[in-house]
Amino acid sequence: MDLEFLQSVDVQILVGAAVAVLAIVVGAAYLFSSRKPKGCLDPENFKEFKLVKRQQLSHNVAKFTFELPTPSSVLGLPIGQHISCRGKDSQGEEVIKPYTPTTLDSDVGRFELVIKMYPQGRMSHHFREMRVGDYLSVKGPKGRFRYQPGQVRAFGMIAGGSGITPMFQVARAILENPNDKTNVHLIYANVTYEDILLKEELDSLVANYPGRFNVYYVLNQPPEVWDGGVGFVSKEMIQTHCPAPTPDIKVLRCGPPPMNKAMASHLDALGYSPEMQFQF
């Protein structure tokens, strides 16, 4: 057999093998880079996260920033779900309470909690006593809410007080996803203007996503100059500021129990079926 022919065959085999190896390496690299990072949460066991920043937002509200294990780590919390936080009350008794971070997995290396601290709140005491360098015990994810981009045409949201945190998290996730065209209509109720949580962040979303995100603020005790709603959230407010009841919308509720009960009654009376409603 011709020696030159054999050499030519050997070269072709070597080139083919090199191309195959290169394809495997490139493919593995792509899979590795595109794989979603593993979250830091454990649904069964509490894990400790270090407080690295505490920012007082008002006399009884603070933003707590916790560090994740590495600068590229993600919490791994699905949209609209929450975490369980464990601490001690003023008597030294263990207390566990659910909270929703205001950050997403796009906020790598950290997660944030905006906490309203009530005078008699058992977990409020724990957060009031926390200082930078302390650790918080966290377990999760928890919650029944499941969301896929585009599963509804529009969300209505009715929030009261600290019930804004899951709404803010869901709204951010929707609006910051360029492939999600869902519109969001929020009614946010509080007692006084000073009680409004995340107002700067909410107003920023309104400005950055005109026509896609709307907020209607309602105050029980408004200031003298006020162009929002007054009193409690009414059926008329829901009719005006939430999407009408159709199969391709959903209204989310989160607030104090009496408010949740009243809003469920309003929504039922307005023709929103159980499938169109979800309560955090």
Secondary structure, 3 states (H helix, E strand, C coil): CCHHHHHHHHHHHHHHHHHHHHHHHHHHHHHHHHCCCCECCCCCCCEEEEEEEEEEEECCEEEEEEECCCCCCECCCCCCCEEEEEEECCCCCEEEEEECCCCCCCCCCEEEEEEECCCCCHHHHHHHHCCCCCEEEEEEEECCCCCCCCCCCEEEEEEEHHHHHHHHHHHHHHHCCCCCCCEEEEEEEECCHHHCCCHHHHHHHHHHCCCCEEEEEEECCCCCCCCCEECCCCHHHHHHHCCCCCCCEEEEEECCHHHHHHHHHHHHHCCCCHHHEEEC
